[in-house]
Amino acid sequence: MEPRRMHKERQGVVLSNRMQKTVVVSVERTVMHPRYKKYLKRRTKVKAHDEKNECQAGDRVLIVESRPLSREKRWRVSRVLERAVAEESASPDALPSV
């Protein structure tokens, strides 16, 4: 019996969590331009399975490759690396008086 192969791991930022048990993650990578040898940033949006619905928009997460879970989901959220900073709503009471 051969050993199981290593799964790909990527870090990304959650863009949306509006679906049930699914999050959209933006994964950023750098590639070198073939002629100019300059490094460019490229982003890919992937759908990842979030079993516990614990991810919020803005969270930094670690996702791992998995078997196809649906038509577009091929990744699972392994763990949340960093929580998003909660934005305070700008209520009229919170504004400083002049």
Backbone as CSV, one residue per row, in Angstrom:
resi,resn,N_x,N_y,N_z,CA_x,CA_y,CA_z,C_x,C_y,C_z
1,MET,0.845,-1.180,0.000,0.000,0.000,0.000,0.889,1.242,0.000
2,GLU,0.615,2.150,-0.901,1.441,3.350,-0.999,0.938,4.423,-0.034
3,PRO,1.835,5.293,0.446,1.411,6.339,1.382,0.524,7.367,0.696
4,ARG,-0.329,7.995,1.486,-1.222,9.015,0.934,-0.407,10.226,0.517
5,ARG,-0.806,10.836,-0.572,-0.072,12.001,-1.058,-0.411,13.232,-0.226
6,MET,0.498,14.181,-0.243,0.287,15.417,0.497,-0.728,16.288,-0.257
7,HIS,-1.600,16.916,0.474,-2.584,17.800,-0.136,-2.034,19.217,-0.192
8,LYS,-2.467,19.953,-1.193,-2.033,21.336,-1.318,-2.665,22.160,-0.203
9,GLU,-1.911,23.113,0.300,-2.403,24.046,1.317,-2.198,25.460,0.802
10,ARG,-3.171,26.298,1.027,-3.079,27.693,0.618,-3.629,28.573,1.736
11,GLN,-3.101,29.793,1.826,-3.630,30.790,2.752,-4.408,31.803,1.940
12,GLY,-5.484,32.295,2.508,-6.275,33.281,1.799,-7.152,34.067,2.741
13,VAL,-7.873,35.020,2.171,-8.764,35.885,2.930,-10.191,35.590,2.490
14,VAL,-11.083,35.434,3.462,-12.484,35.152,3.167,-13.133,36.416,2.618
15,LEU,-13.729,36.302,1.433,-14.415,37.432,0.819,-15.903,37.419,1.145
16,SER,-16.495,36.204,1.194,-17.930,36.098,1.399,-18.246,34.822,2.158
17,ASN,-19.269,34.914,3.028,-19.736,33.728,3.737,-21.255,33.648,3.670
18,ARG,-21.838,34.096,2.601,-23.290,34.174,2.486,-23.942,32.830,2.200
19,MET,-23.178,31.862,1.706,-23.741,30.546,1.437,-23.678,29.686,2.692
20,GLN,-24.496,28.641,2.723,-24.485,27.731,3.860,-23.297,26.784,3.730
21,LYS,-22.446,26.762,4.743,-21.280,25.884,4.824,-20.284,26.084,3.680
22,THR,-20.290,27.248,3.057,-19.365,27.557,1.973,-18.858,28.979,2.129
23,VAL,-17.560,29.170,1.902,-16.979,30.507,1.906,-16.200,30.705,0.608
24,VAL,-16.143,31.949,0.172,-15.335,32.301,-0.992,-14.032,32.882,-0.467
25,VAL,-12.909,32.290,-0.886,-11.597,32.685,-0.372,-10.763,33.231,-1.525
26,SER,-10.125,34.361,-1.303,-9.211,34.946,-2.277,-7.794,34.508,-1.923
27,VAL,-7.152,33.787,-2.850,-5.800,33.286,-2.643,-4.864,34.098,-3.530
28,GLU,-3.835,34.688,-2.914,-2.897,35.528,-3.656,-1.583,34.784,-3.859
29,ARG,-1.014,34.899,-5.058,0.268,34.262,-5.366,1.089,35.232,-6.200
30,THR,2.399,35.003,-6.255,3.264,35.836,-7.072,3.841,34.997,-8.204
31,VAL,3.864,35.577,-9.383,4.436,34.915,-10.559,5.422,35.866,-11.209
32,MET,6.441,35.306,-11.819,7.440,36.129,-12.485,7.058,36.324,-13.951
33,HIS,7.136,37.555,-14.416,6.857,37.837,-15.817,7.974,37.224,-16.658
34,PRO,7.633,36.474,-17.719,8.665,35.758,-18.468,9.702,36.662,-19.148
35,ARG,9.292,37.827,-19.622,10.240,38.697,-20.316,10.902,39.696,-19.380
36,TYR,10.120,40.349,-18.543,10.641,41.456,-17.744,11.152,41.030,-16.372
37,LYS,10.960,39.788,-16.000,11.477,39.228,-14.746,10.989,39.987,-13.511
38,LYS,9.822,40.602,-13.636,9.236,41.312,-12.514,8.178,40.407,-11.876
39,TYR,8.115,40.427,-10.538,7.127,39.609,-9.848,5.787,40.337,-9.817
40,LEU,4.747,39.635,-10.211,3.404,40.179,-10.261,2.510,39.423,-9.292
41,LYS,1.529,40.116,-8.711,0.568,39.465,-7.824,-0.631,39.012,-8.646
42,ARG,-1.052,37.784,-8.405,-2.228,37.229,-9.064,-3.161,36.701,-7.982
43,ARG,-4.449,36.916,-8.155,-5.434,36.433,-7.181,-6.350,35.417,-7.834
44,THR,-6.752,34.437,-7.039,-7.700,33.419,-7.472,-8.789,33.320,-6.413
45,LYS,-10.041,33.262,-6.857,-11.145,33.077,-5.921,-11.562,31.615,-5.969
46,VAL,-11.583,30.961,-4.811,-12.008,29.564,-4.734,-13.097,29.440,-3.682
47,LYS,-13.954,28.432,-3.871,-14.987,28.139,-2.879,-14.480,27.029,-1.987
48,ALA,-14.628,27.208,-0.682,-14.136,26.236,0.294,-15.262,25.838,1.232
49,HIS,-15.210,24.598,1.695,-16.226,24.051,2.599,-15.916,24.456,4.030
50,ASP,-16.876,25.068,4.690,-16.749,25.495,6.089,-17.838,24.780,6.877
51,GLU,-17.510,23.625,7.433,-18.500,22.751,8.068,-19.252,23.421,9.211
52,LYS,-18.567,24.220,10.033,-19.188,24.796,11.225,-19.699,26.218,11.017
53,ASN,-19.599,26.748,9.827,-19.993,28.131,9.531,-19.340,29.113,10.493
54,GLU,-18.024,28.932,10.746,-17.338,29.786,11.719,-16.568,30.928,11.077
55,CYS,-16.376,30.932,9.780,-15.595,31.984,9.114,-16.457,33.204,8.833
56,GLN,-15.849,34.367,8.991,-16.493,35.634,8.669,-15.687,36.317,7.570
57,ALA,-16.309,37.253,6.874,-15.618,37.998,5.829,-14.437,38.746,6.440
58,GLY,-13.278,38.640,5.818,-12.075,39.307,6.311,-11.151,38.405,7.083
59,ASP,-11.597,37.207,7.467,-10.744,36.268,8.195,-9.646,35.730,7.282
60,ARG,-8.451,35.507,7.851,-7.378,34.836,7.125,-7.459,33.364,7.492
61,VAL,-7.567,32.488,6.466,-7.784,31.065,6.714,-6.760,30.222,5.963
62,LEU,-6.585,28.993,6.436,-5.762,28.000,5.767,-6.721,26.997,5.141
63,ILE,-6.622,26.799,3.815,-7.492,25.849,3.143,-6.653,24.713,2.576
64,VAL,-7.224,23.517,2.535,-6.533,22.343,2.005,-7.360,21.743,0.888
65,GLU,-6.663,21.153,-0.066,-7.306,20.519,-1.206,-8.048,19.270,-0.747
66,SER,-9.192,18.991,-1.358,-9.957,17.797,-0.998,-10.623,17.229,-2.244
67,ARG,-11.359,16.166,-2.033,-12.111,15.590,-3.146,-13.209,16.573,-3.540
68,PRO,-13.776,16.461,-4.735,-14.861,17.366,-5.109,-16.064,17.208,-4.176
69,LEU,-16.478,18.300,-3.552,-17.612,18.280,-2.639,-18.892,18.754,-3.313
70,SER,-18.748,19.535,-4.363,-19.885,19.973,-5.174,-19.310,20.380,-6.531
71,ARG,-20.112,21.040,-7.338,-19.644,21.386,-8.679,-18.418,22.290,-8.656
72,GLU,-18.357,23.199,-7.687,-17.250,24.155,-7.648,-16.366,24.050,-6.417
73,LYS,-16.769,23.276,-5.403,-15.991,23.199,-4.165,-14.995,22.054,-4.224
74,ARG,-13.688,22.397,-4.157,-12.618,21.409,-4.122,-11.658,21.674,-2.969
75,TRP,-12.028,22.563,-2.043,-11.182,22.942,-0.925,-11.982,22.880,0.360
76,ARG,-11.302,22.675,1.497,-11.897,22.675,2.825,-11.152,23.676,3.690
77,VAL,-11.856,24.354,4.567,-11.208,25.256,5.524,-10.587,24.395,6.601
78,SER,-9.264,24.477,6.736,-8.565,23.692,7.747,-8.633,24.387,9.104
79,ARG,-8.276,25.681,9.123,-8.349,26.438,10.369,-8.329,27.921,10.060
80,VAL,-8.809,28.686,11.020,-8.799,30.141,10.914,-7.499,30.632,11.529
81,LEU,-6.678,31.306,10.732,-5.385,31.785,11.202,-5.512,33.111,11.953
82,GLU,-6.390,33.982,11.463,-6.518,35.313,12.052,-7.945,35.800,11.836
83,ARG,-8.562,36.272,12.883,-9.927,36.789,12.797,-9.927,38.209,12.233
84,ALA,-11.014,38.563,11.560,-11.150,39.908,11.011,-11.406,40.887,12.146
85,VAL,-10.954,42.103,11.965,-11.191,43.149,12.954,-12.634,43.600,12.804
86,ALA,-13.384,43.579,13.883,-14.795,43.989,13.849,-14.872,45.488,13.646
87,GLU,-15.612,45.898,12.622,-15.766,47.322,12.345,-16.898,47.865,13.192
88,GLU,-16.666,49.028,13.795,-17.705,49.658,14.589,-18.605,50.462,13.671
89,SER,-19.900,50.336,13.874,-20.835,51.100,13.048,-20.797,52.556,13.487
90,ALA,-20.895,53.437,12.532,-20.832,54.870,12.824,-22.236,55.350,13.186
91,SER,-22.553,55.323,14.468,-23.846,55.813,14.928,-23.728,57.311,15.220
92,PRO,-24.818,58.036,15.165,-24.738,59.499,15.411,-24.287,59.811,16.831
93,ASP,-24.549,58.934,17.794,-24.137,59.180,19.175,-22.626,59.093,19.339
94,ALA,-21.959,58.322,18.477,-20.520,58.093,18.618,-19.691,59.220,18.011
95,LEU,-20.315,60.112,17.261,-19.565,61.189,16.624,-19.157,62.239,17.666
96,PRO,-17.934,62.746,17.554,-17.494,63.776,18.508,-18.233,65.078,18.293
97,SER,-18.526,65.765,19.361,-19.231,67.053,19.261,-18.226,68.158,18.952
98,VAL,-18.673,69.120,18.188,-17.785,70.197,17.763,-18.013,71.440,18.558
